[in-house]
């Protein structure tokens, strides 16, 4: 499936790859990653995956399942009992036909194994679409952008939110060859867990040119005033309303450090603006 890509320029110092525009209904980096993960032809009975209440990953899985005409099951990893209707991505996933199942974080590993054994005829997708095939979607995308000369020569850094690190890793494999640094701002994991997740993809252990910032990871899901202020500043400067959970964290780092000559990757998750 061909997905649109948009690079916007602001005063020659900030460029935004706006993945919020790559699909007419369910947009963002998750839909692009699944474009590399979903098999063609698709032979499974359905799709099975997991995610947090804030993540757009389960919604992307639900969209693909609906598009393919198969069932989908989403395991929602949470700290306590929640109402799916309180979380826009989950509500939209249910609307697309996904069966959502609450799983307490303390039981997640065991419950995931149980459901994978129970639904062996479903196509299993790791949380966040964390696979090398998904990462390759972003390597290929940036190689195409360079080939088309759409990456401004003044750009010295790529900044984006870091979840599982799949998107950051894929971009890094392309831009690091050209001397551009990737800065991934972690939203929920400390540095060690981020590095571990990156290594899981292809066994690579040296990530020269990839910086991981984990100073905000303990605040996952919290709409702190510093994040809200950064969203407001970014909106006034770009007219792009970034989501308050993932992108707000990365934009806060970008603004606090006063970084210029940056390509910012808006990874999507726009429905979180309805929280």
Secondary structure by P-SEA (a helix, b strand, c coil): cbbbbbbbbccccbbbccccccccccccaaaaaaaacccccccccccccccccccaaaaaaaaaaaaacbbbbbbbbccccccccccaaaaaaaaabbbbbbbbccaaaaaaaaaaaacccccccccccccaaaaaaaaaaaaaaaaaccccccccbbbbbbccaaaaaaaaaccccccbbbbbbbccccaaaaaaaaaaaccccccccbbbbcccccccccccaaaaaaaaaaaaacccccccccaaaaaaaaaaacccccccccccccccccc
